[in-house]
Amino acid sequence: MSFHEQRHSAVLTVLEKFRISSVLDLGCGEGEFLRRLRHHSWVLKAIGIDACMNSLTKCIRACEVSCCDFLFQRDVTLEIQILFGSFLNKHSEMKAIESVVCIEVIEHIIPEDLPKLSSVVFGHIRPRVAVFTTPNKEYNQLFGMKDDQFRHPDHKFEWTRKEFELWCLQQSKLYNYSVKFEGIGPEHPQFGFLSQMATFFDPKKEEKIEQQNKINNVVNNNNNDN
């Protein structure tokens, strides 16, 4: 499995754990992650947004039904919506989405615009779950890179583990979310994982869902007994 696939798998594991049924992919690019969602029947709706029309053209093609899709039978067809525009702006289509994923995208944003991103994700959308992945700058030393070098020429910054955790903790406190940190890819004993992931979740929403699930289980058990 390539590292690219490892990132996607790590994010999918989180979404499945929370039983997410709708996903918003920020900076969806050519639609590789959206395409993978076709093979996970628990996802019913997916939205991708990107500001690059060339990438979105490829994304639309990637999300079209192919003969391979018939090998994986879904009970309900996955609804996919593609948006052209900046995810730093608020869009009505983003509302009522359970989860937001931002996979190796945040580092392409100029630091001055990060508050806009937080406002859209945690303020406007207010999802149950939000997952961010970004390169771990410390790991770059293993590639022989200098401190001022980035892994991609379009990266506006790259965070160390402490810098990423600080930003995430600030957002969790500001918007009343809980956050959990994990690593993705190979791990070095000193420099950590190749990439880092933060999962934000709304504890109040999760508590309500858990309570409702317990009620549903009791009702189902009573019906089975009858």
Salt bridges, closest charged atoms under 4 A:
GLU30 OE2 - LYS58 NZ 3.64
GLU32 OE1 - HIS4 NE2 2.90
ASP69 OD2 - ARG35 NH1 3.34
GLU98 OE2 - ARG128 NH1 3.11
GLU107 OE2 - HIS155 NE2 3.79
ASP113 OD1 - LYS116 NZ 3.55
GLU138 OE1 - ARG161 NH2 2.70
ASP147 OD1 - LYS137 NZ 3.63
ASP154 OD2 - HIS108 ND1 2.67
ASP154 OD1 - LYS156 NZ 3.04
GLU158 OE2 - HIS155 ND1 2.63
ASP202 OD2 - ARG126 NH2 3.23
GLU206 OE2 - ARG128 NE 2.87
